Amino acid sequence: MNIAVPVSFDDVTLEWINAALHEGGVLDALIASVIVEPMHPSKGLIGDLATIYVTYRRGSGPSAFVLKLPAANPDSRHIGEMLHAYAREVAFYRHVAPHAVDTRLARCYYSGADEHAGRWAILLESIEADEFNFFAGATMAQANAAVDALADFHHLWWNAADPFDWMPGFDTSGVGGLTSLWLANLPFFVDKYREVLPDPTAEWVLAFAPRLSTWSARAAGEPLTMVHSDYRIDNLLFQGDQVTMIDWQTTMRAPAAMDLSCFISTSLGMDDRRNNEGVLIDRYLNRLTMQGTFVDRSWFLQSYDENLLWWMGQFGNNLAHLDPEDHATSAALSTMVERVYTAAFDRDVGRLL
């Protein structure tokens, strides 16, 4: 019998952690003590996280785990449910992670889902990672490592048959179905963030919104792979030149440029992005070629710019009604928006409309 999926961190008791590990079947051990320490809200935009410190009565294993639950904040929870993010991440660790053998992922010890009750939970290994400064942006060493890891992951799933019926696609049932939400939410977003949106990018995103379904239907016929769909420095753990990818709440089948454009536009400082964008794109394409996946560069550059339009709209849709409770998170979101829209301006993606 499956154990009850926790509603909040208050539900995480010694009895629950032992039952969760038993149900997960990955770690054969008995926990003796548990300390639950919730993380700062900035650590999870649409989810709440806690570090679970443990000692062992029998066997051995990690001294700490990370538990992910749906956000308690109603606005954040609404975004997660709108994206089906919680169910998608549980499904990823159950059905995709076992096949992604060459991708560095946090090991999953338990994944619980009670969709009828609206409960999901994931218990992962806690990974010590290098520090990074979001406002300064990724270093070039970090950017190179992230691009290499991304190319390796995309190669694994490039034009592969899609056996996962829970994973959204690049058609009217997935991306194209967001049109009505974009049309409703983007005007609020533009009003909220207008001071960091270079002219005329606000007009570009509003003009792109009604064309989303047509664009996604066409792009669905182009080469697709499995994408992270939120590939930002916040969702990567660096240990030297090793990269662990986390937060698989929005994984889907889509053009590969969706991930690369997200990382480069959000995770580098604007000057670094301007100076190194082309170099990083070429590094990604060369890495794919080394793995045996050959991509037409002119098509990819077009797709890259189209996906900057996508991120203008999708970040706008997601952030339109989100008001974080702490200043640091608000500042980070404003910086991210400014970086994405400035990248779109620099590349003149409005020419595609």
Secondary structure, 3 states (H helix, E strand, C coil): CCCCCCCCHHHCCHHHHHHHHHHHCCCCCEEEEEEEEECCHHHCCCEEEEEEEEEEEECCCCCEEEEEEECCCHHHHHHHHHCCHHHHHHHHHHHHHHHCCCCCECCEEEEEEECCCCEEEEEEECCCCCCCCCCCCCCHHHHHHHHHHHHHHHHHHCCCCCCCCCCCCCCCCCHHHHHHHHHHHHHHHHHHHHHHCCCCHHHHHHHHHHHHHHHHHHHCCCCCEEECCCCCHHHEEEECCEEEECCCCCCEEECCHHHHHHHHHHHCCHHHHHHHHHHHHHHHHHHHHHHCCCCCHHHHHHHHHHHHHHHHHHHHHHHCCCCCCCHHHHHHHHHHHHHHHHHHHHCCHHHHC
